[in-house]
Amino acid sequence: MSTTGGTVAASRRDALPTSEQFAVWRAYIQTAEILRARVQARLQADSNLSDGDYKVLLALSEADGSALRSSELAAIIEWERSRMSGHLGRMEKRGLVRRERHDEDARGSRVVLTGEGARAFRASMIPHLEAVKGIFVDAFTDVQLDEIDDTTTALRTHLGLPPMSGRSRA
C-alpha cells in the first residue's frame, strides 16, 4: 500500500460512512429516541412508573423468588452500580422493592420485589403493552416486523450481544 497523501486520504474516506449512510444513521437514532421517549411518557402517565422502575420490576418479576443480587440486577439492565443504588433507594422509599442482606455474602445485598412492587408492575403491564402496540407495532406490517427483527439480530450480532428475538415465524 502506498503511503502517499492521496492514498491515505482516500482510504480514510472509505472508512467513513457515505452521506447517504450517515443520513440513515441519523434518521434511525433520532426516530429511536423519539419512539423511546413517547413510550416512556405513556408508561409514566399511565402507571406512575419511570422506565427505570419498569426495567427493575420486570427483571425482579422474572427472577427466581422475585429477588436478585444488586450486582446481578445492574448487569441485567446494563446500569452502573452507582446508578442502580440510587434508583433502588428511590424505589425503596415508594415501597416497590426492599434490600436485604445476602445470606451467603455479607458484602452484597439482595433486591426483593415487594407486594406493592408486584402490584404496580402488574398494573403497568397492559397500558405499557398498549403503548408499545400503538406507538410501534401498529406502524408496520408483519413482513416489516420480520425485517426489523432480522435487522436487530444482525446489529446485535455485530455488536457481540446475545440475540433477543421473540418472533416466531410460521
C-alpha positions as CSV (number, residue, x, y, z in Angstrom):
1,M,0.0,0.0,0.0
2,S,1.3,3.4,-0.9
3,T,1.6,6.0,1.8
4,T,1.2,9.0,-0.4
5,G,-1.1,11.6,0.9
6,G,-3.8,10.9,-1.7
7,T,-4.0,7.2,-1.0
8,V,-4.1,7.6,2.8
9,A,-6.8,10.3,2.4
10,A,-8.8,8.0,0.1
11,S,-8.5,5.0,2.4
12,R,-9.7,7.2,5.3
13,R,-12.7,8.4,3.3
14,D,-13.5,4.7,2.5
15,A,-13.5,4.0,6.3
16,L,-16.2,6.7,6.9
17,P,-19.9,6.4,6.1
18,T,-21.2,8.0,2.9
19,S,-23.5,10.9,3.3
20,E,-26.4,8.6,2.5
21,Q,-25.3,6.1,5.1
22,F,-24.9,8.9,7.7
23,A,-28.4,10.1,6.9
24,V,-29.8,6.6,7.5
25,W,-27.9,6.6,10.9
26,R,-29.2,10.0,11.9
27,A,-32.8,9.1,11.0
28,Y,-32.6,5.8,12.8
29,I,-31.1,7.3,16.0
30,Q,-33.5,10.3,16.1
31,T,-36.5,8.2,15.5
32,A,-35.5,5.6,18.1
33,E,-35.0,8.3,20.7
34,I,-38.5,9.8,19.9
35,L,-40.0,6.4,20.0
36,R,-38.5,5.6,23.3
37,A,-39.4,9.0,24.8
38,R,-43.1,8.5,23.7
39,V,-43.3,5.0,25.2
40,Q,-41.7,6.2,28.4
41,A,-44.0,9.2,28.7
42,R,-47.0,6.9,28.3
43,L,-45.6,4.5,30.9
44,Q,-45.2,7.4,33.4
45,A,-48.6,8.8,32.7
46,D,-50.4,5.5,32.8
47,S,-48.7,3.9,35.8
48,N,-46.6,6.5,37.5
49,L,-43.5,4.3,36.9
50,S,-40.4,5.5,35.2
51,D,-38.7,3.5,32.5
52,G,-36.0,2.6,35.1
53,D,-38.7,1.4,37.6
54,Y,-40.2,-0.8,34.9
55,K,-36.9,-2.3,34.0
56,V,-36.1,-3.1,37.6
57,L,-39.6,-4.5,38.3
58,L,-39.5,-6.6,35.1
59,A,-36.1,-8.1,36.0
60,L,-37.2,-8.9,39.5
61,S,-40.6,-10.4,38.4
62,E,-38.7,-12.8,36.1
63,A,-36.1,-13.8,38.7
64,D,-36.3,-16.9,40.9
65,G,-38.0,-15.9,44.1
66,S,-38.5,-12.3,42.7
67,A,-35.1,-11.4,44.1
68,L,-31.6,-10.7,42.7
69,R,-28.3,-9.6,44.0
70,S,-28.0,-5.9,43.3
71,S,-24.9,-6.5,41.1
72,E,-26.8,-9.1,39.0
73,L,-29.7,-6.7,38.6
74,A,-27.4,-4.0,37.5
75,A,-25.8,-6.3,34.9
76,I,-29.2,-7.5,33.6
77,I,-30.5,-3.9,32.9
78,E,-27.0,-2.7,32.0
79,W,-26.6,0.0,34.6
80,E,-23.6,1.1,36.6
81,R,-23.8,0.0,40.2
82,S,-23.9,3.6,41.5
83,R,-26.9,4.4,39.3
84,M,-28.6,1.2,40.4
85,S,-28.0,2.0,44.1
86,G,-29.5,5.5,43.8
87,H,-32.5,4.2,41.9
88,L,-33.2,1.4,44.3
89,G,-33.1,3.8,47.2
90,R,-35.9,5.9,45.5
91,M,-37.9,2.7,44.7
92,E,-37.5,1.5,48.3
93,K,-39.0,4.8,49.6
94,R,-42.0,4.1,47.4
95,G,-42.3,0.5,48.8
96,L,-41.7,-1.1,45.4
97,V,-38.6,-3.1,46.4
98,R,-36.6,-3.8,49.5
99,R,-32.9,-4.6,50.0
100,E,-31.8,-7.4,52.3
101,R,-28.5,-8.7,53.4
102,H,-27.4,-11.5,51.2
103,D,-27.2,-14.7,53.3
104,E,-24.1,-16.1,51.6
105,D,-22.2,-12.9,51.1
106,A,-22.4,-10.1,53.8
107,R,-20.8,-7.6,51.3
108,G,-23.7,-7.9,48.9
109,S,-27.4,-7.3,49.1
110,R,-30.4,-8.8,47.5
111,V,-33.1,-6.7,45.9
112,V,-36.6,-8.2,46.6
113,L,-39.8,-7.3,44.8
114,T,-42.4,-6.3,47.4
115,G,-46.1,-7.0,47.1
116,E,-46.6,-3.3,46.3
117,G,-43.9,-3.5,43.6
118,A,-45.6,-6.6,42.1
119,R,-49.0,-4.9,42.1
120,A,-47.5,-1.8,40.4
121,F,-45.8,-3.9,37.8
122,R,-48.9,-5.9,37.0
123,A,-51.0,-2.7,36.8
124,S,-48.4,-1.2,34.4
125,M,-48.2,-4.2,32.0
126,I,-51.4,-3.8,29.9
127,P,-51.1,0.0,29.5
128,H,-47.4,-0.4,28.6
129,L,-48.1,-3.1,26.1
130,E,-50.9,-1.0,24.6
131,A,-48.5,1.9,24.2
132,V,-45.9,-0.3,22.5
133,K,-48.5,-1.6,20.1
134,G,-50.0,1.8,19.3
135,I,-46.7,3.7,19.0
136,F,-44.5,1.0,17.4
137,V,-46.2,-2.3,16.3
138,D,-49.1,-0.7,14.5
139,A,-46.7,1.3,12.2
140,F,-45.6,-1.9,10.5
141,T,-46.9,-4.9,8.6
142,D,-45.9,-8.4,9.7
143,V,-43.3,-8.6,7.0
144,Q,-41.8,-5.3,8.1
145,L,-41.7,-6.5,11.7
146,D,-39.8,-9.6,10.5
147,E,-37.4,-7.3,8.7
148,I,-36.9,-5.2,11.8
149,D,-36.3,-8.4,13.8
150,D,-33.7,-9.6,11.2
151,T,-32.0,-6.1,11.3
152,T,-31.9,-6.0,15.1
153,T,-30.5,-9.6,15.2
154,A,-27.8,-8.6,12.7
155,L,-26.9,-5.5,14.7
156,R,-26.8,-7.3,18.0
157,T,-24.6,-10.0,16.4
158,H,-22.2,-7.3,15.0
159,L,-22.0,-5.7,18.5
160,G,-21.3,-9.1,20.2
161,L,-24.7,-9.0,22.0
162,P,-26.8,-12.1,22.6
163,P,-29.9,-12.5,20.4
164,M,-33.2,-11.3,21.8
165,S,-35.7,-12.2,19.1
166,G,-39.1,-13.2,20.3
167,R,-40.8,-13.5,17.0
168,S,-41.9,-16.9,15.8
169,R,-42.4,-17.2,12.1
170,A,-44.8,-19.6,10.6
